[in-house]
Amino acid sequence: MANPPTRPDDDTALRRRRAVRTAMVVGGIAVAIYIAFIASGAIGR
């Protein structure tokens, strides 16, 4: 019942894809907060 051996290249590629997706999500949230902050300052005037 052992896991089948995976190639290190496949594991690395999978980790890289997950890391890129996570970075995009976090970056998108940061940009949304930035835009909301700027918009709230512009609307508040």
N, CA and C of each residue as an Amber inpcrd file, in Angstrom:
protein
   135
   0.8110000  -1.1950000   0.0000000   0.0000000   0.0000000   0.0000000
   0.8530000   1.2570000   0.0000000   2.0280000   1.1540000  -0.5170000
   2.9020000   2.3240000  -0.5940000   2.4850000   3.1790000  -1.7790000
   2.7710000   4.4570000  -1.6740000   2.4870000   5.3650000  -2.7820000
   3.4060000   5.0570000  -3.9340000   2.9060000   5.1380000  -5.1590000
   3.7900000   4.9180000  -6.3070000   4.8380000   6.0200000  -6.3760000
   6.0280000   5.6820000  -6.7750000   7.0710000   6.7170000  -6.8380000
   6.7190000   7.7810000  -7.8720000   6.9240000   9.0190000  -7.4970000
   6.6690000  10.1210000  -8.4220000   8.0050000  10.6890000  -8.8720000
   8.0120000  11.1840000 -10.0710000   9.2450000  11.8010000 -10.5600000
   9.4250000  13.1410000  -9.8860000  10.6240000  13.4680000  -9.4870000
  10.8500000  14.7640000  -8.8200000  10.4530000  15.9500000  -9.6870000
  10.5960000  15.8100000 -11.0020000  10.2360000  16.9110000 -11.9010000
   8.7380000  17.2070000 -11.8200000   7.9200000  16.1470000 -11.7690000
   6.4750000  16.3330000 -11.6840000   6.1010000  17.0170000 -10.3750000
   6.7270000  16.5860000  -9.2900000   6.4420000  17.1680000  -7.9810000
   6.8540000  18.6400000  -7.9460000   7.9990000  18.9390000  -8.5160000
   8.4840000  20.3190000  -8.5500000   7.5580000  21.1950000  -9.3850000
   7.1320000  20.6930000 -10.5220000   6.2370000  21.4610000 -11.3920000
   4.9000000  21.7080000 -10.6980000   4.3970000  20.6950000 -10.0030000
   3.1320000  20.8480000  -9.2880000   3.2620000  21.8830000  -8.1860000
   4.3510000  21.8270000  -7.4380000   4.5660000  22.8100000  -6.3740000
   4.6980000  24.2150000  -6.9460000   5.3810000  24.3230000  -8.0750000
   5.5510000  25.6480000  -8.6960000   4.2010000  26.2030000  -9.1420000
   3.3600000  25.3590000  -9.7530000   2.0380000  25.8190000 -10.1820000
   1.1980000  26.2690000  -8.9900000   1.2570000  25.5080000  -7.9050000
   0.4950000  25.8880000  -6.7160000   1.0220000  27.1880000  -6.1240000
   2.3300000  27.3490000  -6.1160000   2.9270000  28.5740000  -5.5690000
   2.5460000  29.7830000  -6.4180000   2.5610000  29.6190000  -7.7260000
   2.1950000  30.7290000  -8.6220000   0.7310000  31.0900000  -8.4270000
  -0.1280000  30.0780000  -8.3180000  -1.5550000  30.3460000  -8.1100000
  -1.7830000  31.0610000  -6.7790000  -1.1050000  30.6130000  -5.7400000
  -1.2380000  31.2630000  -4.4380000  -0.7530000  32.7010000  -4.4940000
   0.3820000  32.9230000  -5.1720000   0.9090000  34.2840000  -5.2980000
  -0.0590000  35.1800000  -6.0650000  -0.6850000  34.6510000  -7.0940000
  -1.6540000  35.4410000  -7.8670000  -2.8730000  35.8030000  -7.0210000
  -3.3590000  34.8610000  -6.2260000  -4.5220000  35.1240000  -5.3780000
  -4.1810000  36.1850000  -4.3380000  -3.0380000  36.0180000  -3.6670000
  -2.6290000  36.9900000  -2.6500000  -2.3860000  38.3580000  -3.2890000
  -1.7550000  38.3790000  -4.4550000  -1.5260000  39.6320000  -5.1670000
  -2.8320000  40.2930000  -5.5730000  -3.7820000  39.5080000  -6.0230000
  -5.0850000  40.0480000  -6.4020000  -5.8080000  40.6660000  -5.2210000
  -5.7230000  40.0070000  -4.0730000  -6.3430000  40.5560000  -2.8720000
  -5.6590000  41.8640000  -2.4810000  -4.3370000  41.8970000  -2.5640000
  -3.5990000  43.1170000  -2.2180000  -3.9710000  44.2640000  -3.1530000
  -4.0800000  43.9880000  -4.4280000  -4.4560000  45.0350000  -5.3930000
  -5.8760000  45.5150000  -5.1200000  -6.7790000  44.6000000  -4.7860000
  -8.1590000  44.9920000  -4.4880000  -8.2140000  45.9040000  -3.2620000
  -7.4380000  45.5850000  -2.2320000  -7.3960000  46.4280000  -1.0410000
  -6.8100000  47.7970000  -1.3860000  -5.7600000  47.8050000  -2.2000000
  -5.1320000  49.0650000  -2.6160000  -6.1260000  49.9370000  -3.3780000
  -6.8390000  49.3490000  -4.3230000  -7.8160000  50.1000000  -5.1130000
  -8.9500000  50.6050000  -4.2170000  -9.3930000  49.7700000  -3.2830000
 -10.4500000  50.1960000  -2.3700000  -9.9800000  51.3610000  -1.5050000
  -8.7440000  51.3110000  -1.0610000  -8.1960000  52.3980000  -0.2380000
  -8.1340000  53.6980000  -1.0330000  -7.6380000  53.6350000  -2.2580000
  -7.5600000  54.8160000  -3.1140000  -8.9500000  55.3450000  -3.4330000
  -9.8710000  54.4310000  -3.7480000 -11.2220000  54.8400000  -4.0850000
 -11.9180000  55.4820000  -2.8880000 -11.7130000  54.9440000  -1.6990000
 -12.3600000  55.5180000  -0.5210000 -11.8210000  56.9250000  -0.2480000
 -10.5460000  57.1610000  -0.5360000  -9.9940000  58.5030000  -0.3720000
 -10.5240000  59.4590000  -1.4070000 -10.7090000  58.9890000  -2.6280000
 -11.2230000  59.8450000  -3.6960000 -12.7040000  60.1360000  -3.5130000
 -13.4400000  59.1540000  -3.0500000 -14.8890000  59.3400000  -2.8700000
 -15.1590000  60.2080000  -1.6400000 -14.2990000  60.1030000  -0.6430000
 -14.5120000  60.8260000   0.6020000 -14.3250000  62.3300000   0.4850000
 -13.7550000  62.7980000  -0.6110000 -13.5120000  64.2440000  -0.7630000
 -14.7630000  64.9880000  -1.1250000
